[in-house]
Amino acid sequence: MPPTQHHTDYAHPVLRAPSPASSVGTAYGADQTAYSDSENQMGQAAFEKKWEERLELGRARKEEDIANQGPLLYPPPKSDAEEQGEFIYH
């Protein structure tokens, strides 16, 4: 190679995992849905209500309950002069 030409080494190609098998020949295990949750036993609305209650989605979180509490320290009551805006500085 002449000295004026530059030879750049390329990085080795990234070896990737083979593509997954097509879904045509894929076999899946048996359905693990409980019989009580099957569509034959309960409708979609009843299923959603059951899981909303089980996951407590309608209930406030602990952080939300704490944020909704009143203050622990209240400011001292204002005197009559403070309420009327008459401040006396000494």
N, C-alpha and C positions, 0 to 999 in steps of 0.2 A: 504494500500500500504506500503511495507517495506521502511524504511528510506533510503536505498541505491539506490532505484530507483528514477529517476527524472521524474517528470511529467511536460511536456511542454504544455502550453496552446497555441493552434493554433489561429491565427487571424481569425476573422469572414470572411466568404467568401464575395467577392465583388459582390454586386447585380448589375447586368447589365440590361440595357433596353432589352426588347424582340427583337428578330431578326425582320428585316423589312418583310413585307408581300411579298410573291413571286410576280414576275412580271406577272404571268398568270392572276391573278384577278385584277390587278391594272388598273384603268381607268385614263386617262390623259385628260386634258382640250383641248379645240380647239387650233389649231395652231395660234399663234399670229403674224406670219410673214406678213409684209405688202404685198399687192398684187403687188406693183411695184417691190418688191425684189424677187418675186416668180420665180421659174425656168421656168415658162411659159412665163414670160415677158422678162427676161434677162438671159444671159449665165453666167457661173462661172467667166470667165475673166472680164466681165463687172461689175459683182457684187463685185469682189475683188478690181477693180480699183475705183469703187464708194466709197468703205469704206476706202481705202488707202488715197484718197483725203479728205474724211470727217474727218478722224482721223489725217490728216497731217503727215503721216508717212514719206513722202519724204522730208519734210521741216526740216531744222536744228532747234534744240531747242535753247532757249534763252542763256543757258550756253555755247553752242557750238559757237554761234555768238560772244559772249563776248570773248571766248578763241581765236577766229580767228582775233581779232582786233590787230592792231600794238601797240607797247609800248607807254605809255603816256609820258614818259620822255626818251629822247635820250641822250646818252653819249656826252660830249663835244667833239668838233672836235680835232683831234690829231695835234700836231705841227710837223714840219718837222723832228725834232730830235727824237720825239717819234716814228714816222713811220719808221725811219731808225734804231731804237733800240739804239740810243745814249742817255743814260740818264745821266744827270748832277745832282749830289747830292751836296747840300751845307751844 
